[in-house]
C-alpha cells in the first residue's frame, strides 16, 4: 500500500488482489446474512471503505454509529458456477457510469457451496443482506454496512 497525501492510502493492484470475498452469516442479536470483503490489514480496509462509500448510491439514514447505507443500487454482487461443483464464483463490482465501458474495481473470489447454502437460507428469511468489510476472516461490524436486497445469479447456482 502506498502512502498518499495526508493519512490517505493509494490502493494498488496488489492490495486489491489481496482482498477476498466471503459469504456467510453473522450472529448478533439476530442472524444476519453477509457478503464480506476480507482485507489483509487495517489500512487496506480503511481505504476500501472510502472507495465503497464513494461508489455506492444509497442513503445514510443515521449521522452517528456505524456508517449504514440503505438503497444502494450501484454496487452489484453476482454469483456464478465455480471451478467445481463444490465452489461458486462471487463477483462484486459497481455498475459502470453512463457512457463508460470500464468499472473502477472488481473483486472475484471462490466460495464454498456450503457457505452459499447457509447464506441463502438466512437471506430467504431476512430479505436482505449486508455488504461489510473485515480483516483476516473476522467481520468488522462497526466499520461500514451497505444493506442490499438483490443478489445476481442466486437462482442459477
C-alpha positions in Angstrom: 0.0 0.0 0.0 1.4 3.4 -1.0 1.1 6.4 1.2 -0.7 9.4 -0.3 -1.4 12.9 0.8 -2.4 13.2 4.5 -3.5 9.9 6.0 -5.0 8.5 2.8 -3.5 5.5 1.1 -3.4 4.5 -2.5 -4.9 1.0 -3.1 -2.6 -0.7 -5.6 -3.4 -3.6 -7.8 -1.6 -5.9 -5.4 -3.7 -4.5 -2.5 -6.9 -5.2 -4.4 -5.8 -8.7 -5.3 -5.3 -9.5 -1.6 -9.0 -8.7 -0.8 -11.1 -11.8 -0.6 -14.9 -12.2 -0.8 -16.7 -14.4 1.7 -20.4 -15.4 2.1 -21.8 -16.2 5.5 -23.9 -15.2 8.4 -23.0 -13.1 11.4 -24.6 -13.7 14.8 -25.5 -10.5 16.6 -29.0 -10.1 18.1 -30.3 -11.9 15.1 -28.6 -14.0 12.3 -27.6 -11.6 9.5 -26.5 -12.8 6.0 -23.3 -11.0 4.9 -21.1 -10.7 1.9 -17.7 -9.7 3.4 -14.7 -8.1 1.6 -11.9 -9.6 3.6 -8.8 -7.3 3.9 -5.3 -8.3 4.9 -4.8 -5.2 7.2 -6.4 -2.1 8.7 -5.0 0.4 6.1 -6.4 -1.6 3.2 -9.8 -1.9 4.9 -10.0 1.8 5.6 -9.1 2.7 2.0 -11.6 0.1 0.7 -14.4 1.5 2.9 -13.7 5.0 1.5 -13.9 3.5 -2.0 -17.1 1.7 -1.3 -18.7 4.8 0.3 -17.8 6.9 -2.7 -19.1 4.3 -5.2 -22.4 3.4 -3.6 -25.6 5.5 -4.3 -27.7 4.6 -1.2 -28.6 6.9 1.6 -27.1 7.0 5.1 -30.0 7.5 7.4 -28.1 7.9 10.7 -25.5 10.5 11.4 -23.8 8.6 14.2 -22.8 5.0 14.8 -21.8 2.5 12.1 -22.0 4.1 8.6 -25.0 2.2 7.3 -26.4 2.9 3.8 -29.8 1.8 2.5 -30.9 1.5 -1.1 -27.6 1.1 -2.8 -28.2 0.1 -6.5 -24.8 0.7 -7.8 -22.6 -2.0 -6.3 -23.6 -5.4 -7.6 -22.9 -8.8 -6.2 -23.3 -11.7 -8.5 -22.9 -15.5 -8.2 -21.8 -17.9 -11.0 -20.8 -21.6 -11.1 -17.3 -22.0 -9.9 -14.4 -24.3 -11.0 -16.1 -27.4 -9.4 -19.5 -28.4 -8.1 -18.3 -27.5 -4.5 -17.4 -23.9 -5.4 -19.2 -20.8 -6.7 -17.7 -17.6 -8.1 -18.6 -14.4 -6.2 -18.1 -11.1 -8.1 -18.5 -7.7 -6.6 -18.3 -4.5 -8.8 -20.1 -1.2 -9.4 -22.2 -0.7 -12.4 -20.4 1.5 -15.0 -21.5 5.1 -15.2 -23.5 6.0 -18.3 -21.1 6.5 -21.2 -18.3 4.5 -19.6 -17.2 1.0 -20.5 -15.0 0.3 -17.5 -15.6 0.0 -13.8 -13.3 1.3 -11.1 -12.9 -2.1 -9.4 -14.0 -5.7 -9.4 -13.5 -8.4 -6.7 -13.7 -12.1 -7.6 -13.3 -15.0 -5.3 -14.4 -18.6 -4.9 -16.7 -19.5 -2.1 -17.9 -22.9 -0.9 -21.4 -24.1 -1.8 -21.8 -24.9 1.9 -21.3 -21.2 2.8 -23.7 -20.2 0.0 -26.4 -22.6 1.3 -26.1 -21.2 4.8 -26.2 -17.6 3.4 -29.2 -18.4 1.1 -31.3 -19.9 4.0 -30.9 -16.8 6.1 -31.3 -14.4 3.2 -34.6 -16.0 2.3 -35.9 -15.2 5.7 -34.4 -11.8 6.2 -35.0 -10.5 2.6 -31.7 -8.5 2.7 -28.0 -8.9 3.4 -25.2 -6.7 4.5 -22.1 -5.9 2.4 -19.4 -5.4 5.0 -15.6 -5.4 5.3 -13.4 -7.5 7.6 -9.8 -8.3 8.3 -8.2 -11.7 8.2 -11.6 -13.5 8.2 -13.1 -11.5 11.1 -16.1 -9.2 10.3 -15.7 -5.5 11.1 -19.3 -4.8 12.1 -18.6 -1.3 13.4 -16.9 0.0 10.2 -19.4 0.1 7.4 -22.6 -1.7 6.2 -24.4 -1.5 2.8 -27.8 -3.0 3.2 -28.6 -4.8 0.0 -31.7 -6.5 -1.3 -30.6 -8.2 -4.6 -28.0 -10.8 -5.4 -27.5 -11.6 -9.0 -27.3 -15.2 -10.1 -28.6 -16.6 -6.8 -31.1 -18.8 -8.6 -28.5 -20.1 -11.2 -26.0 -21.6 -8.7 
